[in-house]
């Protein structure tokens, strides 16, 4: 994995509680709360300043069409947010994704190293299969009695993707600690 193990280790203790909260509230209310999304982005902005200090280290080159420029790694990761948010807004307008899911993806995007895109897609697929299977199993067993008032039980084909997305980000950072560069 491209993510530095030290960066994943610094981010995980701050990100994991937010991800657990997002998964819980999405299952309970079928909503990803804005304050959780803001907190996730704030974690990257604040902790990222210490993990990827923009004032030290080499600047990475990049280009946007014919214009070439260099930015610190921290800035490149923050640029993921508007790009992913734009894609999320388009998917939300098309009815393929909820607005909270789009905002969560945008807030989670700076934590993902671009070299790990394929690994993240594999983690997302596994997380989707696992969370859908676990949620549907719990829905049709006695486990449902633990939280009988959750809205996600009675939404038909709709699924609380916050469970999947939060699980994917958490697993990515855990694997980054283990297998990171």
ABEGO torsion letter per residue (X at the ends): XABBAAAAAAAAAAAAAAAAAAAAAAAAAGBBBAAAAAAAAAAAAAAAAAABBAABEBBBBBBBEABBBBBBAAAAAAAAAAAAAAAAAAAAAAGABBAAAAAAAAAAAAABBAAAAAAAAAAAAAAAAAAAAAAAAAAABAAAAABAABAAAAAEABBBAAAAAAAAAAAAAAAAAAABX
